[in-house]
Amino acid sequence: MSFQAYLDNIQAKTGKTPAEFRAMAADKGFADAAGLRPGVKAGQIVQWLKDDFALGHGHAMAIVALLKGKTE
């Protein structure tokens, strides 16, 4: 599955766009315009996404990659 397919599936499941996930991560203090904030671990973000959006591990890691700046 391509990275874009992961993002499309996440949006279909949650109704949230990648930009909305970036904004929510910033609101929670996980990320900023430059990417993940220093000291933030992927596991913290994965747990948030599992708890709040019922995402699986792979889809949550796609959001982590998005927050790190991955585009493809």
C-alpha positions in Angstrom: 0.0 0.0 0.0 1.4 3.4 -0.9 1.8 6.2 1.6 -1.0 8.2 -0.1 -3.3 5.1 0.1 -2.7 5.1 3.9 -3.6 8.7 4.1 -6.7 8.2 2.0 -7.8 5.3 4.2 -7.2 7.3 7.4 -9.3 10.2 6.0 -12.1 7.9 5.0 -12.1 6.3 8.5 -11.8 9.4 10.6 -13.0 12.2 8.3 -9.8 14.1 9.1 -7.4 15.4 6.5 -3.6 15.3 6.8 -3.6 19.0 7.5 -6.1 18.5 10.4 -3.9 15.8 11.9 -0.9 18.2 11.7 -3.0 20.9 13.5 -4.2 18.5 16.2 -0.7 17.2 16.8 0.5 20.8 17.1 -2.3 21.5 19.6 -1.2 18.5 21.7 2.4 19.7 21.6 3.6 16.7 19.5 4.7 18.7 16.5 5.3 22.1 15.0 5.9 23.5 11.5 9.4 22.0 11.5 8.1 18.5 12.3 8.1 16.5 15.5 9.1 18.5 18.6 12.3 17.4 20.4 11.7 14.6 22.8 8.4 13.4 21.3 8.4 9.7 20.7 6.4 8.0 18.0 4.8 5.8 20.6 3.1 8.8 22.2 1.5 9.8 19.0 0.6 6.2 18.1 -1.2 5.8 21.4 -3.1 9.1 21.0 -4.2 8.0 17.5 -5.3 4.5 18.7 -7.2 6.0 21.7 -8.9 8.9 20.0 -9.4 7.6 16.4 -9.2 3.8 16.7 -6.4 3.7 14.1 -4.3 0.6 13.8 -0.5 0.7 14.3 0.4 0.9 10.6 -2.0 3.8 10.0 -0.9 5.6 13.1 2.7 5.3 11.9 1.7 6.8 8.6 0.6 9.9 10.6 3.9 9.9 12.5 5.7 9.8 9.1 3.5 12.7 7.9 4.4 14.7 11.0 8.1 14.0 10.3 7.7 15.5 6.9 7.2 12.5 4.6 5.2 13.4 1.5 5.4 10.2 -0.6 
